[in-house]
Every structure is written in structure tokens, then in C-alpha cells.
Amino acid sequence: MIQKLLIFAVFAFLVACSDENPFEAMEDDLHEVEADAYSDAYADRIKASSSSMSMYDQCMYGYYTASYCCTYYGYRCSYVSSSSSYMSEADKCYYGTSTYSDSYCCTNYGYRCSYVSSSSSYRSSSSSATAYLTRSKTMKLTLTYYKQKSSDWDLGGSSDGDPSISFVLYFIYSGGGDSTKVSTGTLLSLQDQGSWTGSKSSTLTIPMYIEDVKICPNVIDKDVLSNDDYSSGYCYNKYNIGYLDSYSTVYQSDYYSSHYELEWEWYLY
């Protein structure tokens, strides 16, 4: 009995001298282990489902770099270094802050070409490529993905909308002066449907001497009384298209929209 009392007294003394209750410390450690296990399980669930996610959602869950997600989808911009600022890849190439090589910036945006070695042949088709088209070309634009994000499109706030999706394009001539405006017409029309994946294309002719292309998506929710325009109001540029190889695909998305996700691609030939 005396031996037990001595053990208890020593234990009580240690507890009194300690800044932290050992039982509370053990409980905190247990909670931390549980939290880590939950976090790992959540990450595994997200990873397992990532193959079915859009690029937009994958950016939100951290599958791509903060710089990429900030530039193309407006997510995780707070993690992007202030030195790179919130610029498009074309602007980063222009100002020299892009992580891509000079060859890439020259090939895709027509910037930093003076830094590309003449032996690198950044354009396989011709070493005398120009920023503008030296002949008219055909452009094939394809809508590939749509997903409604907000739930207030129809009365009641729970129904999917009836989106009608089209594009207006501006073909801008060399020198940044005049432009030609064209439209794809309606590429996709849905009724009570919140998402779509597929391929809807339009073929357009781009005249000679065009240097830049501006693409403006239009998303209209069709209603009985009056249609609602949910378009983001933003246009997306591709500069120096004369440097593009035939069938070289350009991928774009309407990352400024808060109402929907929209992705498309196009190439020239």
C-alpha cells in the first residue's frame, strides 16, 4: 500500500510541475492523428476522381501549378509570386517572366524570337515565318466542354438552364488597325441541362495579313418571356498567328465566367 502511495505521489508531483496536462496532450495527439487520417482519406478520394474532373476543378483541388491555374482559371492567384503578377502566358512571354523557353514563346506568341538561335528552326515549315498570315487559311473552332456553375438560371433557383452557346471572333490585321468580325452561329443549344462534353465545330476563313485573333464566347439562357445573357463579357486573344503551324491546336477557356465553365479549341490549316 505504501509503495502505491509513493508512486501516486511521484506522478502527482510530475503533473503539478508540468505546464501541460499529460492526459490533454495525449488527447491532442489523438485528435491530430485522426485529422491527418481524414485529410489523407479525403485526398485519396479527390485523387481517385480527378480523371473525371474538368481542368477547372483540378485547378481548384491543386492538381496544377498555382501560376497555371491563376493564368487560365483565376484560381490560387494568391500563391503566385508578385513578381510574375496576374498575366496571361502571352504577356509573361512579352515581359520575360514566363517559365517557358524563348523557343516556346516565339512559336506560340511571337515574342522573344530574337533570342532564339537561327539553328533551332522554331518553325519547321519555314525559317522566314511572319507574325501575320501570308495567305488566307481555314480555322476550325470546336466547343468541347460546358458546365453550369450557378443555380439561379431558372425560376426557383434549382433547375438547369437552357443555354445557347456561340462565338464572335475578330480577325485583326497586321499593325493592330482594322479587324474583321465573324460569328460561328449557335454551336450548342441545350434544354434543362447543366453540363455537356462533346464536339461541336464551326469552320471559318481567315484572310491574308491577319496577325491576331480575338475570340468572344456568348452564353445565352433561353427563356419564354426574355432571354438572359450570362456571357462573361471577356474575349480571349491569340497573338501572331502567322507563327502557328497548320493543325497546331490552341486550347482556351472562358476562365473569367462566374456562371459556367466553358472550354474550346481551334487550329488553322
C-alpha positions in Angstrom: 0.0 0.0 0.0 2.8 2.4 0.9 4.5 1.6 -2.4 1.4 2.5 -4.3 1.0 5.8 -2.4 4.6 6.7 -3.3 4.1 6.0 -7.0 0.9 8.1 -6.9 2.7 11.0 -5.1 5.5 11.0 -7.7 3.0 11.0 -10.5 1.0 13.9 -9.0 4.3 15.8 -8.5 5.2 15.4 -12.2 1.7 16.6 -13.2 1.9 19.6 -11.0 5.3 20.6 -12.3 4.3 20.2 -15.9 2.9 23.1 -18.0 0.6 20.8 -19.9 -1.7 18.1 -18.6 -0.4 14.7 -20.0 -3.9 13.4 -20.5 -4.8 16.5 -22.5 -1.6 16.2 -24.5 -2.4 12.6 -25.3 -5.9 13.6 -26.4 -4.5 16.4 -28.6 -2.1 13.9 -30.3 -5.0 11.5 -30.9 -7.1 14.3 -32.5 -4.1 15.3 -34.7 -3.7 11.6 -35.9 -7.4 11.5 -36.6 -7.3 14.8 -38.6 -4.3 13.5 -40.6 -6.1 10.3 -41.4 -9.2 12.2 -42.5 -7.1 14.5 -44.7 -5.3 11.6 -46.3 -8.5 9.8 -47.0 -10.1 13.0 -48.5 -7.0 13.5 -50.7 -7.3 9.9 -51.9 -10.9 10.3 -52.8 -10.1 13.5 -54.7 -7.2 11.9 -56.5 -9.3 8.9 -57.4 -12.0 11.1 -59.0 -9.6 13.5 -60.7 -9.7 11.7 -64.0 -13.4 12.7 -64.4 -12.8 16.4 -63.3 -12.6 19.3 -65.7 -9.3 21.3 -65.8 -11.2 24.0 -63.8 -12.0 21.6 -60.9 -8.5 20.1 -61.0 -7.0 23.5 -60.6 -9.3 24.2 -57.6 -8.1 21.0 -55.9 -4.4 21.7 -56.6 -3.5 19.3 -59.4 -1.7 22.0 -61.4 0.7 24.8 -60.5 -0.7 28.0 -59.0 0.7 30.1 -61.8 -1.1 28.0 -64.5 -4.4 27.9 -62.6 -4.2 31.7 -61.9 -3.4 32.5 -65.5 -6.1 30.3 -67.1 -8.8 29.8 -64.5 -8.4 32.6 -61.9 -7.8 30.1 -59.0 -5.0 30.2 -56.4 -3.7 33.6 -57.6 -2.7 34.4 -54.0 0.0 31.8 -54.3 1.5 33.3 -57.5 4.7 35.3 -56.9 4.1 39.0 -57.0 6.9 39.3 -59.5 5.0 37.3 -62.1 1.8 39.1 -61.4 -1.6 38.0 -62.8 -0.7 38.0 -66.5 -1.6 35.7 -69.4 1.2 33.5 -70.8 1.4 35.8 -73.8 2.1 38.8 -71.5 4.6 36.8 -69.5 6.4 35.9 -72.7 6.4 39.5 -73.7 7.8 40.8 -70.4 10.2 37.9 -70.0 8.6 36.4 -66.8 7.3 33.2 -68.4 8.7 29.9 -67.2 8.6 28.7 -70.8 11.6 28.8 -73.1 12.3 31.5 -75.7 11.5 29.0 -78.4 8.1 28.3 -76.9 7.3 32.0 -76.6 8.4 32.6 -80.1 6.5 29.7 -81.5 3.2 30.3 -79.7 3.1 34.0 -79.2 5.7 35.6 -81.5 7.7 37.1 -78.6 11.4 36.7 -77.7 12.1 35.4 -81.2 15.3 37.4 -81.3 16.7 35.2 -78.5 16.0 32.0 -80.5 19.1 30.6 -82.2 18.8 30.6 -86.0 19.8 27.0 -86.0 16.9 26.0 -83.7 14.3 26.2 -86.5 11.5 27.2 -84.2 9.2 26.9 -87.2 9.7 23.7 -89.0 7.7 24.9 -92.0 9.8 28.0 -92.8 12.6 30.0 -91.3 11.1 33.1 -92.8 7.7 32.9 -90.9 6.0 36.1 -90.1 3.7 37.1 -87.3 0.8 37.6 -89.8 -0.7 35.2 -92.3 0.9 35.5 -95.8 -2.1 33.6 -97.2 -5.7 33.0 -96.2 -6.3 30.0 -94.0 -9.2 28.0 -92.7 -9.9 27.9 -89.0 -11.7 25.1 -87.3 -13.1 26.0 -83.9 -14.6 23.3 -81.7 -16.6 23.6 -78.5 -15.6 20.7 -76.2 -17.0 21.3 -72.7 -19.7 23.2 -70.8 -20.8 23.1 -67.2 -23.3 25.4 -65.3 -21.8 26.6 -62.0 -24.6 28.8 -60.5 -28.1 27.5 -59.8 -30.1 30.7 -60.3 -30.7 30.5 -64.1 -34.3 29.5 -63.9 -37.1 30.4 -61.5 -36.9 28.6 -58.2 -33.1 28.5 -58.3 -32.8 24.8 -58.7 -33.3 24.0 -62.3 -30.7 23.7 -65.0 -30.7 26.4 -67.7 -31.3 26.3 -71.4 -28.0 27.6 -72.7 -27.4 28.6 -76.3 -23.6 28.9 -77.0 -21.9 30.7 -79.8 -18.7 32.6 -80.5 -17.9 36.0 -82.1 -14.4 36.4 -83.5 -12.4 39.4 -84.5 -9.6 38.8 -87.0 -7.2 41.7 -86.5 -4.9 42.8 -89.3 -1.1 43.3 -89.0 -0.4 46.7 -87.4 -3.3 46.5 -85.0 -5.7 48.5 -87.1 -8.7 47.2 -88.9 -10.4 43.9 -88.0 -13.0 41.6 -89.5 -15.9 40.4 -87.3 -17.3 36.9 -87.9 -19.6 34.6 -85.9 -19.8 30.8 -85.6 -23.6 30.9 -85.1 -25.1 28.6 -82.4 -22.8 25.7 -81.8 -24.7 24.2 -78.9 -28.3 24.5 -77.6 -29.4 22.6 -74.5 -32.7 22.4 -72.6 -32.8 21.8 -68.8 -29.2 20.5 -68.9 -26.4 21.7 -66.7 -23.4 20.0 -68.3 -22.1 18.8 -71.6 -19.0 17.2 -73.1 -18.5 16.6 -76.8 -17.6 18.2 -80.0 -19.4 21.0 -81.9 -17.4 22.7 -84.6 -17.5 25.7 -86.9 -15.2 26.3 -89.9 -14.2 29.9 -90.8 -11.9 31.5 -93.3 -9.2 33.9 -92.0 -8.0 36.4 -94.6 -4.4 37.1 -95.5 -2.5 39.6 -93.4 -4.4 38.7 -90.2 -2.0 38.8 -87.2 -4.2 38.3 -84.1 -7.4 36.5 -83.3 -9.8 37.6 -80.6 -12.5 35.0 -79.5 -15.6 36.1 -77.5 -17.9 33.4 -76.1 -21.6 34.1 -75.9 -23.8 32.1 -73.5 -27.5 32.9 -73.6 -30.1 31.3 -71.3 -33.3 30.9 -73.4 -36.5 31.8 -71.6 -40.1 32.0 -72.6 -40.5 35.7 -72.0 -37.0 37.1 -72.4 -33.5 35.5 -72.7 -30.8 36.1 -70.1 -27.3 36.9 -71.2 -24.8 35.1 -68.9 -21.8 35.7 -71.0 -18.7 36.7 -69.1 -18.1 39.7 -71.5 -14.4 38.8 -71.9 -12.6 37.9 -75.2 -9.5 35.8 -75.4 -6.6 36.7 -77.7 -4.1 34.7 -79.7 -1.3 36.8 -81.0 1.0 36.4 -84.0 -1.0 33.5 -85.6 1.4 33.6 -88.6 3.8 31.6 -86.4 1.3 28.7 -85.9 1.9 25.5 -87.8 -1.0 24.0 -89.6 -3.2 21.8 -87.3 -1.3 23.1 -84.2 -4.2 23.1 -81.7 -4.8 26.1 -79.4 -6.7 25.3 -76.2 -8.8 28.1 -74.5 -11.4 28.5 -71.8 -13.7 31.2 -70.5 -12.0 31.4 -67.1 -13.5 34.8 -66.2 -17.0 33.5 -66.0 -18.7 33.0 -62.6 -21.8 31.3 -64.1 -20.3 28.5 -66.1 -17.3 26.6 -67.3 -16.6 26.6 -71.0 -13.7 25.1 -73.0 -12.9 25.1 -76.7 -10.0 24.5 -79.1 -9.1 25.6 -82.6 -6.4 25.2 -85.2 -5.6 26.6 -88.7 -4.8 24.8 -91.9 
